[in-house]
Amino acid sequence: MSEPELSGQLEDLRQQYEALRGLDLSLDLTRGKPNKEQLALSDALDGILAGDYRASNGTDTRNYGGLEGLEEARELFAQVLDTPPDSTYVGGNASLSLMYAAIECALSQGLRGPSTAWGNDDPVKFLCPAPGYDRHFAICEHLGIEMITVPMLDTGPDMDRVEALAEADHSIKGIWCVPRFANPSGCVYSEDTVARIARLGNIAAPQFLVMWDNAYAVHALYEDAPPLAPLHAYCKQYGTLDSVFQFGSTSKVTFAGAGISFLSSSEDNLAALKQHLGFQTIGPDKVNQLRHVRFLKNPANLASHMAQHAALIRPRFECVLDTLERELAGLGMGSWSKPRGGYFVSFETLPGLAKRVVALAGDIGVKLTPAGATFPYGEDPNDSNIRLSPTFPSLEDLTAAMNAFVVCVKLASLQERLNRG
């Protein structure tokens, strides 16, 4: 295309952009929150106990105690993690709190006593597959743990790189993982990747931890969504159960702010973490745990519940993907993931344009996750990744936001092309 033709297209895009500015948009695609229709699917939680607060073993859930969680809750959510109930712990409303507690315990107290605390070494490092989850990275940054970026592939983290780093540098104490419908790419770790992650405990530093945040374990959008290989089974095979903490929650299953969290690890790890948590709390909200067990009942009922979620958000994902395909396919202005589940679509601009696209969108009232947020320290070396979060807005607002987004991508891309001459 000639320079005059490019200039003409750019002028057309500028006019479209100014027209969007005149609409006074106020649209938000920044975070993966459930929409109000999704939340309403769990309204039956309210009043479900009908005055019966007794757990299956007779425990009065209104009282203190039970730091490890209700027995029936452990049995139910162990099936989500594919772990034994006796190695599964059920907590409060946020799995992030459990992750923070596990890292803090390993760092300051040591999972096998003070002599094993990571904090005895300097520096302490962590492997961070990226693009990834910003709140994982924030935990490390807050606790002074140095982060090492590892590329994400379609099969999960680049395991050749992970294994080489973990084996060579024993100041590396762990790795963050979102194994099914990864945040933000939506990829599902391959079985080979899961098996290799399970073996890390045999080649990495002592007390190395795999932080396995299976946040989207049951969040398929389509029936053909790929399953996740069982990490626990591989760890048992390789003798590395001590090197793994698995996490999950109902934050995007029931009420985002009033769900329950759960984790699984080895017997020794759970004993250490339970002692650590015992200084912070006398026990979790067992009433809420009981509400969830009576509402979700069993894996089959949970699957039916999640199918209702999928029916609500699948059109939103299809809106995002259809708009990107219709407006950008074949133009060489970016690429994007096509997830079969989870909460995000990952968009890659041309190198160096993500911040520009986010700024353009913000100037016309479309809020996007800050460019760089999906990388440690907020620094995307290619300045190209943008996380799109389709679930929260109405379909009408999402359509408007995506139409504006593609105009911003085209505008930034054409400007860059003309600048290169």
C-alpha positions as CSV (number, residue, x, y, z in Angstrom):
1,M,0.0,0.0,0.0
2,S,1.4,3.4,-1.0
3,E,2.1,6.2,1.5
4,P,-0.9,8.3,0.2
5,E,-3.2,5.3,0.6
6,L,-1.9,4.7,4.2
7,S,-2.4,8.4,5.0
8,G,-5.9,8.3,3.7
9,Q,-6.7,5.3,5.9
10,L,-5.2,7.0,8.8
11,E,-7.3,10.1,8.3
12,D,-10.4,7.9,8.2
13,L,-9.4,6.2,11.4
14,R,-8.8,9.5,13.1
15,Q,-12.4,10.5,12.2
16,Q,-13.7,7.3,13.6
17,Y,-11.7,7.9,16.7
18,E,-13.1,11.4,17.2
19,A,-16.6,10.2,16.6
20,L,-16.1,7.6,19.4
21,R,-14.8,10.4,21.7
22,G,-18.0,12.3,21.1
23,L,-20.0,9.3,22.5
24,D,-18.7,10.0,26.0
25,L,-18.1,6.2,26.6
26,S,-17.5,4.9,30.1
27,L,-16.5,1.2,29.5
28,D,-14.3,-1.0,31.6
29,L,-12.4,-4.2,30.5
30,T,-9.8,-4.1,33.2
31,R,-10.6,-7.0,35.5
32,G,-12.0,-10.5,35.2
33,K,-15.1,-10.2,37.4
34,P,-18.3,-12.2,37.2
35,N,-21.2,-10.3,35.9
36,K,-24.4,-9.8,37.9
37,E,-26.2,-12.6,36.1
38,Q,-23.4,-15.0,37.0
39,L,-23.6,-13.9,40.7
40,A,-27.4,-14.5,40.6
41,L,-26.8,-18.1,39.8
42,S,-25.8,-18.6,43.5
43,D,-28.4,-16.5,45.2
44,A,-29.8,-19.7,46.7
45,L,-26.8,-19.7,49.1
46,D,-28.7,-17.1,51.1
47,G,-30.8,-19.0,53.6
48,I,-29.9,-22.4,52.4
49,L,-29.0,-23.6,55.9
50,A,-32.5,-22.8,57.2
51,G,-31.2,-22.7,60.8
52,D,-29.3,-26.1,60.5
53,Y,-25.7,-25.2,61.2
54,R,-24.5,-28.8,62.0
55,A,-21.8,-30.3,59.8
56,S,-22.0,-34.0,59.0
57,N,-19.9,-35.0,62.0
58,G,-22.1,-32.8,64.4
59,T,-19.8,-29.8,64.5
60,D,-21.6,-26.5,65.2
61,T,-20.2,-24.4,62.4
62,R,-21.0,-21.2,64.2
63,N,-18.3,-21.8,66.7
64,Y,-14.5,-21.5,66.8
65,G,-12.0,-24.1,65.5
66,G,-11.5,-26.4,62.5
67,L,-8.6,-24.6,61.0
68,E,-8.3,-27.2,58.3
69,G,-12.0,-26.8,57.2
70,L,-15.1,-28.9,57.3
71,E,-14.7,-32.6,56.4
72,E,-17.4,-32.5,53.8
73,A,-15.9,-29.3,52.2
74,R,-12.5,-31.0,52.0
75,E,-14.1,-34.0,50.3
76,L,-15.9,-31.9,47.7
77,F,-13.1,-29.6,46.8
78,A,-10.4,-32.3,46.8
79,Q,-12.3,-33.5,43.7
80,V,-11.8,-30.2,42.0
81,L,-8.0,-30.3,42.6
82,D,-7.9,-34.1,42.0
83,T,-6.2,-34.6,45.4
84,P,-6.9,-36.7,48.5
85,P,-9.3,-35.1,51.0
86,D,-6.9,-35.6,53.9
87,S,-4.3,-33.5,52.1
88,T,-6.8,-30.8,51.2
89,Y,-7.4,-27.7,53.4
90,V,-10.4,-25.4,53.0
91,G,-10.2,-21.8,54.1
92,G,-11.9,-18.4,53.8
93,N,-13.0,-16.5,50.8
94,A,-9.7,-15.8,49.0
95,S,-7.2,-18.3,47.6
96,L,-4.8,-15.4,47.3
97,S,-4.6,-15.2,51.1
98,L,-3.6,-18.8,51.2
99,M,-1.0,-18.3,48.6
100,Y,0.4,-15.3,50.5
101,A,0.5,-17.3,53.7
102,A,2.3,-20.2,52.1
103,I,5.0,-18.0,50.6
104,E,5.3,-16.0,53.8
105,C,5.7,-19.2,55.8
106,A,8.3,-20.6,53.6
107,L,10.2,-17.3,53.5
108,S,10.1,-16.3,57.2
109,Q,9.5,-19.5,59.2
110,G,10.5,-22.4,56.9
111,L,8.4,-25.3,56.1
112,R,10.8,-27.6,58.0
113,G,11.7,-25.2,60.7
114,P,13.8,-21.9,60.9
115,S,16.9,-23.4,59.3
116,T,14.9,-24.1,56.1
117,A,13.5,-20.6,55.7
118,W,14.1,-19.1,52.3
119,G,14.9,-15.8,54.1
120,N,18.2,-17.3,55.3
121,D,19.4,-16.9,51.8
122,D,20.0,-13.7,49.8
123,P,18.7,-13.2,47.2
124,V,15.5,-15.2,47.0
125,K,14.2,-15.6,43.5
126,F,11.0,-16.9,41.8
127,L,10.3,-18.0,38.3
128,C,7.3,-16.1,36.8
129,P,5.9,-17.4,33.5
130,A,4.7,-14.3,31.5
131,P,2.4,-13.0,30.5
132,G,0.9,-14.1,33.8
133,Y,-1.2,-13.0,36.8
134,D,-0.3,-9.6,38.2
135,R,-1.3,-10.5,41.7
136,H,1.1,-13.4,41.9
137,F,3.9,-11.0,40.9
138,A,2.7,-8.4,43.4
139,I,3.2,-11.0,46.2
140,C,6.8,-11.5,45.2
141,E,7.5,-7.8,44.9
142,H,5.9,-7.0,48.2
143,L,7.9,-9.6,50.0
144,G,11.2,-8.6,48.3
145,I,11.5,-11.8,46.2
146,E,13.3,-11.2,42.9
147,M,11.3,-12.3,39.8
148,I,12.7,-14.0,36.8
149,T,10.5,-13.9,33.7
150,V,10.0,-17.2,31.8
151,P,8.3,-17.2,28.4
152,M,4.8,-18.8,28.1
153,L,4.2,-21.1,25.2
154,D,1.0,-22.7,24.0
155,T,1.8,-25.7,26.1
156,G,2.6,-23.7,29.3
157,P,5.9,-22.3,30.6
158,D,9.0,-22.9,28.5
159,M,10.1,-25.9,30.4
160,D,13.6,-26.1,28.9
161,R,14.2,-22.7,30.3
162,V,12.5,-23.5,33.6
163,E,14.5,-26.6,34.2
164,A,17.8,-25.0,33.2
165,L,17.3,-22.1,35.6
166,A,16.0,-24.2,38.5
167,E,18.9,-26.6,38.3
168,A,21.6,-24.0,37.9
169,D,20.5,-21.4,40.4
170,H,19.4,-22.6,43.9
171,S,18.5,-19.1,45.0
172,I,15.4,-19.8,42.8
173,K,12.8,-21.1,45.3
174,G,9.7,-21.6,43.3
175,I,7.5,-21.0,40.3
176,W,4.0,-19.5,39.7
177,C,1.6,-21.5,37.6
178,V,-2.0,-21.1,36.4
179,P,-2.3,-24.4,34.6
180,R,-5.8,-24.5,33.1
181,F,-7.0,-21.6,31.0
182,A,-3.9,-19.6,32.1
183,N,-4.3,-15.9,33.0
184,P,-4.2,-14.2,30.4
185,S,-3.5,-16.6,27.5
186,G,-6.1,-19.2,28.2
187,C,-3.8,-22.0,27.4
188,V,-4.0,-25.4,29.2
189,Y,-0.6,-26.9,30.2
190,S,0.2,-30.0,28.2
191,E,0.6,-33.4,30.0
192,D,4.3,-33.3,29.3
193,T,4.6,-29.8,30.9
194,V,2.7,-31.0,34.0
195,A,5.0,-34.1,34.3
196,R,8.1,-31.9,34.0
197,I,6.8,-29.4,36.6
198,A,6.2,-32.3,38.9
199,R,9.8,-33.4,38.5
200,L,11.2,-29.9,39.4
201,G,11.4,-30.9,43.1
202,N,14.1,-33.4,42.2
203,I,16.4,-30.9,40.4
204,A,15.7,-27.5,42.0
205,A,16.8,-26.1,45.4
206,P,15.7,-27.7,48.6
207,Q,12.3,-26.4,49.7
208,F,11.5,-25.3,46.1
209,L,7.8,-24.8,45.7
210,V,5.5,-25.0,42.7
211,M,2.6,-22.6,43.4
212,W,-0.1,-24.2,41.3
213,D,-3.0,-21.8,41.2
214,N,-5.7,-23.8,39.5
215,A,-8.1,-20.9,39.6
216,Y,-10.0,-21.9,36.5
217,A,-10.2,-25.7,37.0
218,V,-13.9,-25.9,36.3
219,H,-14.3,-22.9,34.1
220,A,-14.7,-24.4,30.6
221,L,-16.6,-22.5,28.0
222,Y,-17.0,-25.4,25.7
223,E,-17.5,-29.1,26.2
224,D,-14.4,-29.9,24.1
225,A,-12.2,-27.8,26.4
226,P,-9.0,-29.7,27.1
227,P,-8.6,-31.3,30.5
228,L,-5.6,-30.9,32.8
229,A,-3.3,-33.7,33.6
230,P,-3.2,-34.6,37.3
231,L,-0.2,-32.9,39.0
232,H,-0.7,-34.8,42.3
233,A,-0.4,-38.2,40.6
234,Y,2.8,-37.2,38.9
235,C,4.3,-35.7,42.1
236,K,3.4,-39.0,43.9
237,Q,5.2,-40.9,41.1
238,Y,8.3,-38.8,41.3
239,G,8.4,-38.4,45.1
240,T,7.9,-34.6,45.0
241,L,4.7,-34.0,46.9
242,D,6.6,-31.7,49.3
243,S,7.4,-29.4,46.4
244,V,3.9,-28.4,45.5
245,F,1.0,-26.3,46.8
246,Q,-2.2,-26.5,44.8
247,F,-4.8,-23.8,45.2
248,G,-8.4,-23.1,44.1
249,S,-11.5,-21.2,45.1
250,T,-15.1,-20.6,44.3
251,S,-14.5,-16.9,43.7
252,K,-15.8,-17.3,40.1
253,V,-18.1,-20.2,40.9
254,T,-20.5,-18.6,43.5
255,F,-20.0,-15.2,45.1
256,A,-16.7,-13.5,44.2
257,G,-16.4,-11.8,47.5
258,A,-18.0,-14.4,49.7
259,G,-16.8,-17.8,48.4
260,I,-14.3,-20.2,49.9
261,S,-10.8,-21.2,49.1
262,F,-8.9,-24.5,49.2
263,L,-5.4,-25.9,48.9
264,S,-3.6,-29.2,48.9
265,S,-0.1,-30.2,49.7
266,S,1.9,-32.8,51.5
267,E,1.2,-33.8,55.1
268,D,4.3,-32.0,56.3
269,N,3.6,-28.9,54.3
270,L,0.1,-28.7,55.6
271,A,1.2,-29.2,59.2
272,A,3.7,-26.3,58.9
273,L,1.2,-24.0,57.2
274,K,-1.5,-24.9,59.7
275,Q,0.8,-23.9,62.6
276,H,1.7,-20.6,60.7
277,L,-2.0,-19.8,60.2
278,G,-2.8,-20.7,63.8
279,F,-1.2,-17.4,64.8
280,Q,-3.5,-15.5,62.5
281,T,-6.9,-17.1,63.0
282,I,-8.8,-19.5,65.2
283,G,-10.6,-20.9,62.2
284,P,-12.3,-20.1,58.9
285,D,-15.9,-19.2,58.2
286,K,-17.3,-22.7,58.5
287,V,-20.9,-21.5,58.1
288,N,-20.0,-20.4,54.6
289,Q,-18.2,-23.6,53.9
290,L,-21.4,-25.5,54.9
291,R,-23.5,-23.3,52.7
292,H,-21.3,-24.1,49.8
293,V,-21.4,-27.8,50.3
294,R,-25.2,-27.9,50.6
295,F,-25.5,-25.7,47.5
296,L,-22.9,-27.3,45.2
297,K,-23.5,-30.8,46.7
298,N,-21.2,-32.9,44.4
299,P,-19.0,-32.7,41.3
300,A,-22.0,-33.4,38.9
301,N,-24.0,-30.6,40.4
302,L,-21.0,-28.3,40.3
303,A,-20.5,-29.1,36.6
304,S,-24.1,-28.3,35.9
305,H,-23.7,-25.0,37.8
306,M,-20.6,-24.1,35.8
307,A,-22.4,-24.9,32.5
308,Q,-24.8,-22.1,33.4
309,H,-21.9,-19.8,33.9
310,A,-20.5,-20.8,30.5
311,A,-23.9,-20.1,28.8
312,L,-23.8,-16.6,30.2
313,I,-20.2,-15.6,29.3
314,R,-19.6,-17.6,26.1
315,P,-21.4,-15.0,24.0
316,R,-19.1,-12.3,25.5
317,F,-16.0,-14.2,24.5
318,E,-17.4,-14.9,21.1
319,C,-18.1,-11.1,20.7
320,V,-14.5,-10.3,21.5
321,L,-13.1,-13.0,19.1
322,D,-15.6,-12.3,16.3
323,T,-14.7,-8.6,16.4
324,L,-11.0,-9.2,16.4
325,E,-11.4,-11.7,13.5
326,R,-13.6,-9.4,11.5
327,E,-11.7,-6.3,11.9
328,L,-8.0,-7.3,12.3
329,A,-7.5,-10.8,10.7
330,G,-4.9,-10.6,7.9
331,L,-3.9,-7.0,8.6
332,G,-0.7,-7.8,10.4
333,M,-1.7,-5.5,13.3
334,G,-1.8,-8.0,16.1
335,S,-2.6,-11.6,17.2
336,W,-4.8,-13.0,20.0
337,S,-5.5,-16.1,22.0
338,K,-8.7,-18.2,21.4
339,P,-9.3,-19.8,24.8
340,R,-11.7,-22.6,25.4
341,G,-12.3,-21.5,29.0
342,G,-11.2,-19.2,31.7
343,Y,-11.7,-15.4,32.0
344,F,-9.4,-13.6,29.6
345,V,-8.3,-13.1,26.0
346,S,-4.7,-12.2,25.5
347,F,-4.0,-9.7,22.7
348,E,-0.5,-9.0,21.2
349,T,-0.1,-5.7,19.4
350,L,2.9,-5.0,17.2
351,P,6.0,-4.6,19.3
352,G,6.1,-1.3,21.1
353,L,2.4,-0.4,20.8
354,A,0.6,-1.8,23.8
355,K,1.0,1.3,25.9
356,R,-0.1,3.5,23.0
357,V,-3.2,1.4,22.4
358,V,-4.2,1.5,26.1
359,A,-3.7,5.2,26.2
360,L,-5.8,5.8,23.0
361,A,-8.6,3.7,24.4
362,G,-8.5,5.5,27.8
363,D,-8.7,8.8,26.1
364,I,-12.1,7.9,24.7
365,G,-13.5,6.3,27.8
366,V,-12.5,2.6,27.4
367,K,-10.5,1.4,30.4
368,L,-8.1,-1.5,29.7
369,T,-5.7,-3.4,32.0
370,P,-2.4,-1.3,32.0
371,A,0.1,-2.4,29.4
372,G,2.8,-4.4,31.2
373,A,0.6,-5.6,34.1
374,T,0.9,-9.2,33.0
375,F,4.7,-9.1,33.5
376,P,6.9,-8.9,36.6
377,Y,7.5,-5.4,37.7
378,G,4.9,-4.2,35.1
379,E,7.6,-4.3,32.4
380,D,6.6,-6.1,29.2
381,P,9.9,-6.2,27.3
382,N,8.1,-6.1,23.9
383,D,5.4,-3.6,25.1
384,S,2.8,-5.7,23.2
385,N,0.6,-7.7,25.6
386,I,-2.9,-6.5,26.5
387,R,-5.3,-8.5,28.7
388,L,-8.9,-8.3,27.7
389,S,-11.6,-9.2,30.3
390,P,-14.9,-9.9,28.6
391,T,-17.0,-11.2,31.5
392,F,-18.2,-8.2,33.5
393,P,-19.7,-5.7,31.0
394,S,-23.1,-6.2,29.4
395,L,-22.9,-7.7,25.9
396,E,-24.0,-4.3,24.5
397,D,-21.2,-2.5,26.4
398,L,-18.7,-5.1,25.4
399,T,-19.6,-4.7,21.8
400,A,-19.1,-1.0,22.0
401,A,-15.8,-1.4,23.9
402,M,-14.4,-3.9,21.3
403,N,-15.4,-1.7,18.4
404,A,-13.5,1.1,20.0
405,F,-10.5,-1.2,20.8
406,V,-10.0,-2.3,17.2
407,V,-10.1,1.4,16.1
408,C,-7.3,2.1,18.6
409,V,-5.3,-0.9,17.4
410,K,-5.6,0.2,13.8
411,L,-4.8,3.8,14.5
412,A,-1.7,3.0,16.5
413,S,-0.5,0.4,14.0
414,L,-1.0,2.7,10.9
415,Q,0.7,5.6,12.7
416,E,3.7,3.3,13.5
417,R,3.8,2.1,9.9
418,L,3.9,5.6,8.5
419,N,6.5,6.7,11.0
420,R,8.7,3.9,9.9
421,G,8.3,5.3,6.4
